[in-house]
Amino acid sequence: MDSFEINKIIAAILLTALIVIGIGKFTDVLFHVEKPKQSAYKIDGLETAEISTSSTSETKVEEKVDIGQLLALGDLAHGEKVFKKCSACHMIASGGKNMIGPNLWSVIGRSAGSVSDYKYSKAMVAYAKQWSFEEMNSYLIKPQAYIKGTKMAFAGLRKEKDRASVILYLNSKSDNPKLLP
């Protein structure tokens, strides 16, 4: 095959890609759909705590989770299954070693960034709050958004049942498990 044939093939591929992108843009303009400002679905277990209007007339909605209701969705066996995603980086054993992430034995009730022989990110050390059920739930939704600068690259657990189950599992892996709310 000579170089002219290769150029024709590459040009055909590029032209096809441009046509597909162009059709996509054209249909976006032709069939424009306005997205609602407020979700049509209400999620059980979440309560709207506050709606405040700031000086720029933006509406800020803060959601508070009833952690007792959330944890009621959880299941210890399901938590052990979901934790397998975490076990690529974390060990959860009494006296266990740190891996890519710190050992999570007795993590509920422990201060963030406090395992002495693990090198945490500066953001995690500065965070230094205690891992309560609520803190762990908020963190597990999307770790990098919750603590900006954390080196934990995990995308998070979107499903409430998965988070609740993992939190119950983490709490059970402790010398002194915390009482459930």
N, C-alpha and C positions, 0 to 999 in steps of 0.2 A: 504494500500500500504506500503510495507516495504522499508527500506532505500536503498536497492540494486536497486529497481525499480526507485526510485527517482534519484539515481546516474546515471542510464542509460538514463533517460529522460534529465537530465542536460547535460550529455556528448553528447547526440545526438544534442541538441540545440547548444552547443559550437562548435561541429564539423561542423554543417551546417553554422554557422557564419564564421568560419575559411575558409571553402570552398568558400563561397560567396566573402569574402575579397580577398582570393587568386586568384580567377577568375578575380576579378576587377583589381588587380595588374598585372596579366598576360596579360590581354587585353590592359592595358595602355602601356605595353612594346611592345606588338605585333602591336598595331595600334597607334603608337606615331604620334601626330600631332604637328607640330611646329606652335606656335602662332605668328602672324605678330607683328612686332615692332610698327607699326603705324596703327591706325584704318582706316578701309576702308570706314567708313561713316563720312560725315561731317555734323555737327549739325548747322542748320541755327541760326543766331543770335550770334554765337561765332566767334571771330576773333583770329587768331594766332598772338600774339603781338611780341614775340621775340623768336628766336632760338639761343642759345648761347652754345658754346662748352667750357667746363671747362678743366682743366689740366688733369683730369682723362679720358678724351675723352668720357664723357657721354653727351648726348644731353638733354638739359632741355627745355621744352616747357612751356611757360607761356601763359595762355589764359586770354584775357580780354573780358568781357561781355559788349555789348552795352546795357546799362540798359534801355534806351528808347525803343529799339526793344523788349527787354525781357518783359517789363511792358505792351507793346502793345498786348502781348499774353494773358494777364490776364483779368479776368472778376470778378467784385465785388461780384456777387451772388455766383460764383464758389468759391471765396475766403472765403466767409462766411461758405460755406459747408465744405471746406477743414479745416478751422479753428476749426471745431468741434473736430478734433484730438488733437488740442492744448488745448481745453477748459477743458480737464481732469486735467490739471495742472495750467492753466492761466485763469484769468478773464480779460475781456476787457470792463471796465465800468468806467466812470468818477467818481472818488471818491470811486471806488470799492476796495475791500480788496485783499490782497495777498493770494494766495493759496499755493500749493506746489511750484509754480513758482510765480514771481512777476506779479502784475497787468500790462497789456500791453497797457493801455490807453495812448495815445500820445508817444508811444515808438519810432516812426520814428522821428529822430531829437534829441532824448534824449541821454545822455551819458550812455554807458554800465555800469551796476553795480551802478546806482545812486538812486534807490528808497530807501529812508531813512529807512523805517521800514521793509526792507526785508534783510535777511542774505544771501548774495551772496557768491559764492566760491571765494577763494583768486585769482584764475585765472581770473575770470570775473571782479573783482574789479581792478586788475592790468591792464586789457585790456583797460578799460576806454575810448575807442574811441566812437565817436558819431554814432548812428545807422542811417546811410544813406541808401538809396535804395540799393547801391552796397554792403555795409557791411551786411545788412540783407540778401541779396541774397546769399552771400558767406557763411554766418553762417547757413542758413537754409538747405543748401545742406547736410551738416553733422556737426552738432554743436560740437561734441566732437573732431573732427579732426581739426576744424577751431580754436577753443580756447581750447587748451589742458588743462585739469584739471577742465573744467566746470562741474557743477553737473547736467546739463540738460541731461537726459538719452534718449532723443528722437533720433531716428535713422536718421531723416532728410527727406527732400522732394526732391526726385530725378527728378521729372518731372518739366520742366521749367514752364509750364502753372500753375501748382499747386503753385510753389514759387511766380510767378508773381501775381497770384490772391490773395494769402495770404498777400503779401506786399501791394497791393492796398487796401485790406480790413483793414490791420493794419493802413495804412496811413489815411483812412477815419474815423477811430475811434480816433479822436483827437480834441482838442479845436481849434488847428490851423493846419489843414492838409498841408503838404508840396506840393509845385507845382511839377507836374510830369515833368521829363526831356523830 
